[in-house]
């Protein structure tokens, strides 16, 4: 088999499917009877390895014996619980087993590293998701419309004086907002000043005082020092995020395929009337 073929995600997913559907055979020994518990050497090695990861040292002989006895105790009680049907009709256990099935598929997908060609294709298909947000660097002076009867007139008067060379410290009212912001995204600007404030800033001229601009708090004179409009991202800068998103999407695809394959082996009957208007199910 060529090295190029081994790098194909489609081959990886085929192997993942085989692993998912053959997982029972990996852990089940057909020659082991229901009442027999075998603690294999691989199991002992696993118990010792888990202990060593947690304690940063290998277990002593006494500790290893205790680990084995704890495992046997757990296995005995687990089997007896199954015999008593304690796993049935238990929402917590059902959800936990569902999560384990889904985690299994996710762990297998995480091991797949697609080539840049696949990631770039995904990147271009979802280009809007990776667009770089607009950014602003600006100074602002606040005029409190609640405290000033002529806040708008005062702001316009200050604007004329500022652009004639007056010092900014002479104007404006106190507020918790900062006097200057650097490299803020449009989203953060809107969170600070209120929805739509960033859009209004993007329309202002650069390099001089402008306004007044309405915010959620009042009126502002704004000096735009720098503005970078929204733009497409460079693939190399967002590749780690693209990889995570691609893996998340493939996980969903594999989980759905896995579920549909499993479901096809069941005869599913819904013995009740679905009431769309209330979301209730009336069982017959």
N, C-alpha and C positions, 0 to 999 in steps of 0.2 A: 504494500500500500504506500503510495507516494506521500511525502511530507506535506505537500500542498493539500491533499485530500484530508489529511488528519486535522488541518486547520479550518476545515469547512464547518460552520455552525450547524448546517443541516445534518451532517453526520453526527455531530455532538448531540443534537436533539433526538436523533434516532436512538443513539446509545442511551440517552437519558430515559426515553420511553421504555426501552428494554429493561433498564434498571428498576424503574418504577413498577412495572408489571411483574418483574421477577423477584421483587424484594422479599416476598415470603419464603421463597426457596433459599435465599441467602441465609436466613436465620432459623429455618426449620429443618430438623434432622428427621427424616422419615423413619429411620430405624430406632428412634427414641420413643419409648412408650409414654403414655399420658402420665403415669405415676413415677417416672424416673427423672431425677434431676442430675444432670452431668455438669460438673464444673470443670471445663476444659482448661488447658494451659493458656490458651489465648484469652479466656475470660480472666484468669488469675493475673496475667500480664496487664490486661486492661485495668483491673482494679488497682494494681500497683502503680500504674502510670497516672491514673487519676489522683491517687494519694500524693504522688511525688509532685505533680503540678500544683497541688494545693498547699503542700507543706515544704516544698523546695528541698526535699530529701526523700530517699526511698524508705518504705515502711520496714520496721523490724519484723522478725519472724512472728512475734506475738501479734503485732498490729496487722500483718498480712492475714494471719489466721482469723483475726476478728473481722476483717473485711470479707473474707470468704464466708464466715458464719452469718454475717449480716446479709450477704447476697442470698444465701440459702434460705434464710428466714423470710426475706422479701419474696423470693420465688414461691415458697410454700404458701404464704398468705395470699399472694397474687392468684395462684391457681385455685385455692379454696374459695376466694372471692368470686372467681369466674364460675366455679361449680355452683355457688349459691345464687348466681345471677345478679350479683351486686353491681355489675357494670351496665346492666340494662335499665333503661328509663332514668338515667342519671345525666342531667343536662351538662354538668361540669365535666364528667368523663367524656361524653360525646364531643363536646367542644374541644377538649384537650386532644383527643385522638384526631379530630379533623385538623387541628393546628399542626400536629406532628406530620400528617400526610402532606400538608402544604409546605411546611418547613423543609421536608425532604426534597421536594421539587426545587425550592428556592436555593438550597445549598448546592444542588447539582448545577443549576443555571449559573450561580455565582462563580463557578469554576471555569466557565467558558469565557475566553478572551477573544472577541471577534477582531478581525483586522480593521484597519482604518477605512478601507473601502466601504465596509458595511456601516460603520459608525458615521462616515460622511454622508452616506445615503440617508440614514436616519436623521442626521443633522439638517440636511436640506429639506426633507419632508416636513420637519417641524421647526422651520426657520424662525417663525414668529415667537416661539417659546424662548429662543436664545438671543433675541434682540437686546442690545445693551440699552439700558434706560437713559433717558435724557438726564443731564447733570447741570447743576447751577452753582456758581460762586457769586455771592452778592452781599451787599450791605443794605440795611433797611432802617428807616426811621418811622416810628409808630405815632399815630395821632388818634387819641381816644375820642371817638364820636360821642360816647356817653358823658364825658366830662367837658367837652368843648361844644358849644352851640354852633360854632362856625368851623368845625374840624376840616371840612373840605376846603373852605376858603383859606384857612391857615396853612394847610398842606400845599395849596397852589402858590401861596405867597412865599413859603419856605423854598419851594422848588425853584422859583425864579432866582432867589438869592443864592441858593446852592450852586446853580449853574453859572452864576456870576462870580463865583469864587468864595462864597461865605463858608465858614467852618461848619461841618455837620453837627458838632457837639452843641451848637446853639439851639437846635430844633428838636422837636419830638417830645413824647411823653414816656414816662417809665413803664416798663413792662417786663414780664419774665422771659420774653423772647430775646434771643441774642441779637447783638447789633450787626454781626457778620456771620455768614455761613460759607463754607468752602466744599465744593465737590459733592453737594447733596443731590440725591436722586429725586426725580419728579415725585415719586411715591412718598418719600420722606417729607418733602416740602409740603405736599398736600396734608400729610398727617400733622405737621406742625402748625400750618396756617389755615387749613380748611380746604375742602374739596374744590378743585378748580383753580387754586392759586398758582400752581406750577404752569398751567396752560396760559394764564394771564402774563406770567413772567416771560414766557417764551416769545411773546409778542412785543416786548419792550426793546428799545434800542440799547446797544452796549456802550459802555464807556462814559455814560453821563446819567445824572439823576433823572428819574421819570416817575410818573404816577399822577395823582394818587391811585393806589391799587387796593381794592376791597378785599379783606380777609374775614375770617370768622370772628375776629376781635375788633376790627375797626379799619382805619385807613393807613396806608403805608406809602412812603416814598422809597423807591428802590434804585440802587445803583448796581447794574449787572456788570460784574467784572469778567466773567467767562460763562459761556453757555455751549454745551455739547449736545446736539440734538440726538434723539433716539437713532440708533444705527445697528446694522447687522453685526453680529459677533464674529470674531475670527475663530475658526474651528479649533485651532491649537490651544486657544485660551480657555475654551469651554469643554474640551475633550473629556476630562474626568466626569463632568456632569452629564454629558451625552452618554458616556458608558453606563453610568448609574441608571439613567432613564431608559436606555435600551434594554438593560438587564431586567428592570422592573416590568417593561412591556412584555419581554419574552417570558418572564415568570408567569404573568397573567395568561399568556397564550398557552403555555405548557399546562398550567393548572386547569384551564378550561378544557383542553384536549384530554387531559387525564380524567377529569370528571365525566366528560361525555362518553369516553370509552368505558369507564366503570358503570355509568348509568345504563348504557346499552345492554348490559348483562342482567338488568333487573326488569321485572314487569311492574311498572309503577301505576297504581290506581289511586285516584283521589276520591274517596268515598264521602263527599260532602259538597255542599253548595257554596261557591265563593260569592260573597256579597260585595260587589265592587263599591257600592255607595258608602259602606261603613268599614270595609276592610276586614269584616268578620267572616269566619267560616262556621256555617251551621252544619254540624255533623248529623248524618242521618242515623 
